[in-house]
């Protein structure tokens, strides 16, 4: 199948502003990029069963492997109900990664996201290295391989 998000590979990761789910404070994506780590931008929705399965798995992996990778998620929020459900879900889950609100899914549209979860792996230079789509089971192995490839030795 064709996924338009794959067209983003090799391009600079578009900058955007979005509010934190937790407190509504607006952040710029590029200010969250870590130039010493592989950055992960994960698009998801609280109503997506695949997302609700993968997010806890990714969080467990991140807690066990905190070095070399930074994960930021963008939750699709289309109305007050989805905003409330997303806040409740992230609060109860206690995720260790940052979650932003993708209001009206405008950011996802800019990244050509057509399904969730969609995971962008962004190098320390801000360029999109690869895209993982729903159902990627071995994301930890993929993250580790991308870290070896994208980070200088000893980082």
C-alpha positions, 0 to 999 in steps of 0.5 A, spaced: 500 500 500 502 507 498 502 511 504 504 519 503 507 520 509 513 516 506 514 522 501 517 526 507 523 521 508 529 525 506 526 532 507 527 537 513 522 535 518 517 541 518 516 546 524 510 547 527 507 550 534 502 545 538 500 545 545 502 540 550 496 536 552 497 536 559 497 544 560 496 547 553 502 551 553 504 552 546 511 549 544 515 549 537 517 542 534 524 544 532 525 547 540 524 540 542 528 537 537 535 534 541 541 535 536 544 529 540 539 524 539 534 520 534 528 524 535 521 520 534 515 524 532 509 519 533 502 521 530 496 518 534 489 518 536 485 516 543 480 513 539 485 508 535 486 501 538 492 500 534 495 506 538 492 504 545 496 498 544 503 501 541 503 507 546 504 503 552 509 498 549 513 504 546 513 507 553 516 501 556 521 501 551 523 508 552 523 507 560 528 501 559 532 505 553 532 512 555 539 514 552 540 516 544 532 517 543 527 522 544 520 521 543 514 526 542 507 524 540 502 528 537 495 526 539 489 528 534 484 532 537 478 534 533 473 537 539 473 538 546 471 531 547 477 528 544 481 533 547 478 531 554 479 523 552 486 524 550 488 528 557 485 523 561 488 517 557 495 520 557 494 522 565 492 515 567 497 512 562 503 516 565 507 516 559 514 518 559 514 522 553 512 529 551 505 529 548 502 535 544 495 536 541 495 536 533 488 540 533 484 539 527 490 534 525 493 540 521 500 537 523 498 530 521 496 533 514 503 537 513 506 530 514 502 527 510 499 522 515 493 518 513 493 513 518 495 512 526 500 510 529 505 513 524 512 514 527 517 519 524 524 518 525 528 524 525 535 525 525 539 530 530 540 534 524 532 535 523 531 531 517 526 525 516 530 519 516 524 514 516 517 512 517 514 507 521 506 505 520 501 502 524 503 495 526 510 495 526 512 490 531 519 491 532 520 498 533 525 498 539 530 494 534 528 499 528 530 505 533 536 502 536 538 500 528 537 508 527 541 510 533 547 506 531 546 509 524 545 516 525 548 518 532 556 518 532 560 513 536 560 514 543 553 518 544 
